[in-house]
């Protein structure tokens, strides 16, 4: 008679990663600490995550990438920025090129996008903690040739025929920088050749392929308050919002202006405004045509309300919050659809959004299932970013990225990744280093930048419905997928912490006795006629072979048991679909716990 296995089927039963409830009291199937570097894949399996690979040149300089910004321009291009040391760099042709030098390496730019109604292009605005407002057109290309008064761009590298198409200014003061030399130009933007160039670019020694970028323009002393520092910036309806880390006043510009922040005596729609908060601001984010502003403890809505046909009031509405429930920093907020996600000062991951039939936006606590992690972590320099189906929370002090699976509404296990900032490049998730001037493509490849990855899937304890009875088994079933080079350890802890016993089994990816590989060729002669469609296969191919194994062991009495799958080497890959013991009640009575 075949044995009956108590099988855990992950595609149907898995509920995410948790760290709050007692790991021996969970009814469903979860991952629990010390799980790491495994994810729930689209097929319903728990698998090793992809690795990370270096993007651009390696670096030995111990400067973290402390800020970043991803700009989708009106030209249909993508400009990815990173700030490290005293430079702001842009990703161009898969390399990182510096385009602005900061005064000191502690300057922390914040960015926002703005539409210029004169040049009919969007600009990138940024602030640096002083009284000025900085603007960059995003223009970046490569040098082809020059005369004494002209510079010609290459058109094959950036795929734009003219300078203005590549994002360069065609009005106002216009300058480009090649190497360390700044050139002013007066025309030619609608062609591939700038004219009226000074000084003589032929004296610069430039060669074909040298990077050219638009010079940053500076609007000085805005707003006009002498003791105001511009630390935060946002744009809504083409009005610029400026905030300071040290003042409770918020300045809003005249619509379509980056220099006029002076309120009118009687305010009309589009006029400048000055707003007053209860505390200094920590973050700006717009949602549903409303600007939201956070402080350490509070959240505010900025609402413009008409009280006549020509007059409009700028109102500050404080939302109902509890102490420390404001966003920590600008980097700790992100937008997902109709909700704002943020890490608060409590700390918690909260969402702010509309609830059906409720007029005021409501807060939800999303971090409660992993409350003990949030309570324990240091969220200094935390960064949030949403990509595809996951919200990623980078916690650089701890060396973790925490993925929240928005599709299924649960947390994934912590990912050990050395990143401080997150980015989206070409629709894919990237990470900027927390230690050196490097950027990585995340969840890519099978190792961590040629290093080992320690992957662990620790499931909660199971008592099989009878916590007071002794159980035992002599066979354990595991099913999943595995790469041929992998040695997967299956650990079993009998009773809490392995008090009674700890046993380990090895599952080998080259053990043909347990492997079931898909036929990869459906052409004539490879399979019986009619068994597969001509020229194809019926199964979805994977680079991993399927395994099904039953490990045998001497029976050990236990009250509860925990299963842990783990590897720690280069290029090891595996997935777990289902597992379980052929468990039955022990003939022995639990006399040891009777008193």
N, C-alpha and C positions, 0 to 999 in steps of 0.2 A: 504494500500500500504506500502510495506516494506521500511524502511528508507535506504538511501544510505550513507555508511560510507566512509570517506576519509582515507583508510587503508594504513598504512606504513608497508610494508612487508620486514622485516629485511634480510631474506636470499637473496633477490634480490636487495635491495636498499641500504644496509648499506655500508658506505665508510670509516669507521675507526674513530679514535679519532683525533680531531684537536684543536689547540689553536694558531690561527693566525688571520684568517678572523673574521669579525664581526659575532657574533652568530645569528643575525637576518637576515643575508644576504646570508646564505648558501643555495644553490639550492638542494643539495642531503641530505641524512640523515646521520648525524654524532653524535658521542658522543662529548661533550664539557665539560669544567670545570663546576662544581666541580666533575665530574665523577671520580670514583676510585674503585678498587677491583672488576671490572667486565671484562670479556673477551669475545671475539667472538669465539664460539665453532664450531666444525666441522659440526654441523647441521645447522649453519647459525643463531643461536640465540645469544643474549646477555645474559650472565649468570654470577652468582656469581663465583668468582674464587675458586679453592680449597684452603684449609687453609695451615698451616705449622705445622709440628710435630718435636719434639726434636729428634736428632740423637745422641745417646750416653748419657753421664751423664749430668745432669744439673749443672750449675755453678753460684756462686754468686760473683766471682772475676771480677772486672770491668776492664778487659783487652780486647780490641777488637781483633778479628782475622784479622790482618793487611795484611797478605800475604797468598797465597795458590797456589797449583799447582796440576794438575791431570796428572799422568804419566801412559800411557799404555805401559807396558814393552814388550820386545821381547819374554818373557816367556808366554805371553797371560794373564798376571795378570794386575790388576789395582791398582795403589798406589796413594791414595789421601792424600795430605799434607796440613797442616795448620800451621801458625806461629802466636804465641801469647805470650806475655810476653817475656821470654828469652828461649823459647823452640820451636823446630820444631817437630811436631807430625805427625804420619802416622795413617791412619784408618786401623785397623786390627781386624777382627772378630766383626765388628759393634761397636768397641770401638776405642778410640784415645790414642795411645801410643807414648810417647816422645822418640826420638832417637838422638837428638843433642841439646846441650845447647849453647846458644849464649852468647857472652861476656856482652852485654847490651841489654835492651829491646827496643832499637831504631834501632837495626840492621834489615835491610829489605832485605832478600835474594831474588835474582832472579835466575831462574832455566833454564836449557837446557839439552837435552839428547844427549848422545854421545855413539858411538859403539866402544867397546874395541876389537881390532883385535887379541889380545893375548888370552884373556879369552872367546872370542866369545859371549859376552853379552853386553847389553846396560847398561850404567851407567847414573846416574843423577848428573850433574854438577851444582854447585851453587857458587855465589859470595856474599860477605858480606860487600862490601865497604872498604876492605883493600887490601893488595897486594897479597893475596893468592887465590888459586882456590881449591874448596872443591868438593869431589867426594863421592857418596854413591851408593852402589850396589843395594839397595832396598831390601836386604835380611832381612826377618822378619819371625819368627816362634815361637814355644813354647818349653819349656824345658820338657824332659822326665826323664832323669837320668844322673848320672855322676860317674866317678871313679876319682882317683887322677890325671889322665892325659887325660881323655876323657870327651866329652859332647855328649849325644844322644838327638836328637830332636824327638818330636812327629810327626808322619806322617799323622795322621787323621785330624789334625786341619787345616793345610795349603794344604793338598792333594798332597804334594810332598814327594817322598820316600827318596830323598837325599838332602844334603845341597846345592849343586851347582844348582840343579833344582829349589830350593827355592830362588835362587838369591844371594847366598853367594860366596865370592871370592875363587878361587882355585889357585891363583898365587900372587906373591909379598907379602908384609906385610899383614897378615890376622888377624883380631881381631873381636871378638864378645863381646857384652855387655849384661849382665844380671843384672838387677837392677842398682846398682852403681859400679859394678865390671867389669873391662875389662880383657878379656882373649885372649891370643895369641895362635894360633894353627898352625900346620905345615902340616897336612894331613887329610885324611878321608872324603874329601868333596864329593866324588862320592858315599858315603854311608850315612847312617843316623847317623854315629858316627864320630865326629871330634877327631883327635889324636894329640899327642904332645902338649897338652893343658897346659899352665902355666898362672897364679899360679894354685894351686890345687883347682878345682871347688867344691870339696866336703866340703870345708871349708866355702863356701858361703851361706849355709843354704837355697839353692834354692829348690822349690817344683814344682811338676808336674803342668804344665800349665803356669808357669812364662814366660813372653815374652822375647825372645832373638832377638837382632837385630845386623846387621853388623855395625861395627864402621866406622865412616866417616874418609876418608883419606884426607890429606891436602898436596897440592903441593905449596910450599912456593915461594914467590917472582917471580910470573909470572903475567904479563910481568916484565921485569927486571928494568924498570924505577922506581927510588927510590921515586918519588913524585906522582906516579899514584895510584888511587884508583879504584878497580874493582867494578863497580856498575851495569853494564849491561852485559848480556851474551846471545849468540845464537850460533847455530851450523848449518852449511850447508855443504853438501858433506864431512862430518866428519872433517871439519875445524872449530875451535872454534873462535868466534868473541868476543872480550872483549872491553867494553866501559866504560868511566868514566864520571861522572856528572860534572867534573871540567876541563876536557881536551878535545881538539878537535881531538886528534889522536885516531884512532881505530886500535887495534892489531888483526891480524888474524894468527892463528897457522899453523904450518906445518900439512898437512893432516895426520890423524891417530895419532896425538900427542896432549897432553894437557899441555905439558911443554915447547915446542920449539916454540918461537915466533920471532926468529931471521931471518930477510930477507936474502936471498942469494944475492950475487953481481949481478948475472944475474938470474932473476926469471924464473923458469920452473913451469909447472902445478903442483899444490899441495904444492908449497913452501909457506912460511910465507909471510905476507905483512903488511905494515903500511899505513893506509889511513888517509887523512886529510880532515876535514869538515870545514865549515864556522862558525859553532857553536858547542857547546857541545851536545852530543846525548841525546835523551829522550827515544827512543824505537828502538828495532830491531825486524824485522819479515821477514821470508823468504816466497817467493811465486814464483812459476814457475821457480825453479832453480836459482832464483836471490835473493840476500839479499837486503832488503830495510831498510834504516836507517832514522829515523826521528830526527829532532831537534825542537826547539820551533817554528821556522818559516818555515822550509824547509823539503823536502823529497829527498832522494838520492837513486839511484840504484848503487849497486856495481857490476861491470861487468868485468869479466876476459876475455881478448881478446888475442888470439895467434897472434904474428907478425912474427913467424918463426916456423919451425917444433918442436923446443925444447924450445922456449922462449915464455913467456906469460906476459902481462901487467895487472896490477890491476888498473882499472879506476873507478873514482867516478863521477857519472853523476847526476847533480842536476836537479830535475824535476821543471817544471814551477808551482810556487805556489804564493799565496798572503800572506801578513804578518799574522802571528799567525795561519797559516794553518797546522802546524806540530802537531803530537800527543802530548798530555799532558804528559803521562807517559807510561811505559811498560804495565801497567794494562789497559790502555785505548785503546789498539789495539786488534783486533780479526780477524780471517780468516774465510770467508764463501765461499767455492768453489774457484772460480778464483778471488775473490775480498778481499781486506783488508779493514776492517771497523775500524774507529777510531774516538775518540772524540778529536777535535782540541782545540787549545787555544782561539778560537774566542768567544764562543765555538759553535761548530756544530758537528753533526754526519756526517762524510763524508765517502765515499767509494773510494778506489783506485783500479782500475782494467783495463783490456783490453777492448777496444771498437772495434767492427768489422771495419776493413779497416783503423784503426788508429794505427800507430806503437807505439807511446808513450802512457803509461798508463794514464788514465784520472780520474779526480776527479768528484764525484757527491755529492751534498748536500742532505742528506736524512732527516735532521731534520727540514726542512723548514715548513712542516705542523704544527709542534708544536714549532715554533720559539719563541713564548713568554715564554713557559716553559724553553727552553734552555737559553734564555736571563736572566731569573729570578733565575735559580738554581745555587747553588755552587757545582761545580764538583770536589772538593777536594776528593781524594781517589776514583774517579770513577773507575768502573771495568766493562769490557765487556765480554760476553760469549755467544756463539751460541750453541743452543741445539734444534735438530729436526727442527721445522719450525720457531723458534723465535730467534732473537738476543735480549739478555737481557742487559740493561744498569743499573747497580746499582749505585745509587746516595746517598751514605750513609749519607751525611750531611743533606739532605732533608728527609731521611727516605723512599725513593721511589725506586722501580725497574720499569724501563720503557721498556715494551716489544715492539719490532718492528716485526710485522708479515711479514716474508719474503715471504710466500706463496701468500698473497694477496697484499703485497706492501703497507701496511698502519700501522699506530701506533695503539696500544691498549691503554686503559686508564691507568693512573699511578696505580701501585700496592703498597700499604702501607706495607712494609716489613722491618724489623729491621736488614738488612744485609749489610755488607761491601764488602764481596767477594762472588763470585758465583762459583759453582763447579758442575761437572757431576760425579755422583756415580752410577754405574750400568746402565748408559744410562739415568738416571733421573736427574732433576735439583735440586741442593741443594744450601743453602745459609749459609755463615759463619757470625756470629753475629757482629754487629758494636758496641756492648757494653760489652759483656761478652764472656767467653770462651765456646761458644756453637755453634753447627751446626744444621741446620734444613733441613728436606726434604720439599721442596716447592710445592705448588699446590697439597696438599695431605690432605685428611680429609675434615671436614666441619667447622672447627674453627681454630683460630690462637693460637696453643699451649694451648688449653683449654680456650682461651679467645674469646671475641666477635670480629666479623669482620664487619666493617662499609662499606657496599657495596652500590654504587650509580651509576645509569645510567641516566645521564642528556642529553637529546637530544636537538639539535638546535631548535630555534624557527621556527614555520611554519605560513605562511600567506595565504596559499591555493590559490596562484596565484593572489590575489587582496589585495595588501598592503594598499590601500587607502579606502577599504570598511570595514564596521563593519560586523562581523560574529557572530554567536551564535550556540550553540548546547545544547540539553538536554539529550543526551546519548553518552557514550564513551565506545568503545569496546577494550578489552585487551585479548590477548591470549598467553599462554605460558605453563610453567611447574612449579610445586611448591611442596615443601615438606610439610608434614602434619602439622608440628609444626610452619610453617612460617606465620608471619603477614607482608604482603608486602604493603608498602604505595605507592599509586599512586598519585603523586602531579601534579596539573595543575596550571601554572602561566599564568594568563590572562594579556597580554601586558608585556612589558619589565620589568623584576625584580618583576613581580606580582603587577605592579602599580595599575591595576584596581581591581584585586582580586587574592587570592590564595585559592585553594580548594584542600582538601585531601580526598582520598577514601582508604579504607582498603580491601585488597584481602586476604582471609583466606584460608590456606592450608587444613583445615579440613571442609570446606563448601562443602558438598557432592552435593549441588544443582548446582555447577559450575564445578565439577570435572568429568573427563572422563578417567577412569583408564583401562589399558589393561588387558584382561584376561590372567592370567599367567600360566594356565594349559590347554594344548590341548589334554589331555587324554580322553578316552571314558567317556561319561556321563557328561562332563563339558560343552560341546558345541554341537550344532546340527551337525549331520553327514554331512561332506562336507564343513562346514563353516571354518574349520582350518585343516592344515595337522596333521596327527596323531602324537601325542607325542611332538608337538611343537606349536608355535604361529606364526602368520603372521607378527605382529608388532615387532619392536625392543624394548625390555624391557628397562625401565629406572627406577631408584629408585625414580623418581619424577612423580607425577600424572599430567596429562594435565588439564589445566583450560581454560575455555572460559567464560568471564563475560562481561555484559553490565551494566555499572554504570549509574544511572539516576541522573539528577540534574536540578535545575532551570536554565533557559537560562541566560547567561551573555554576554553582547556585548563586543567584543574585536577586535583589529586589528591583533594581532599575539598572539600565545600561545606556551608555552613550557611544555613538559611532563618530569617528573622525577620519576623514580622508585627507592626506597631505603629501606634498612633494616639495623639494627644495633643490632645484638644479636648473641648468640652462636648457631651454627648449622642451621641457616636459609639459605635455598637454593631456588633459583628460576631462571627461564629463561624467556626471553621475545622474542616471535616470531613475533608478529604483533600487531599493535594498531592503533586507530584512532577514531575521533569523527564523529557523524552524523551531519556535519556542513552544515549550509546554511546561506545565506545572511540575515542580520538583517533588519527588516522593518524600523529601525531608520537610519537616515542619519548622517554622521560624521560631524555635524555642529560645534562641539567643536574645530576642527582643522582648520576651515576656518576663514580667516582673511580678 
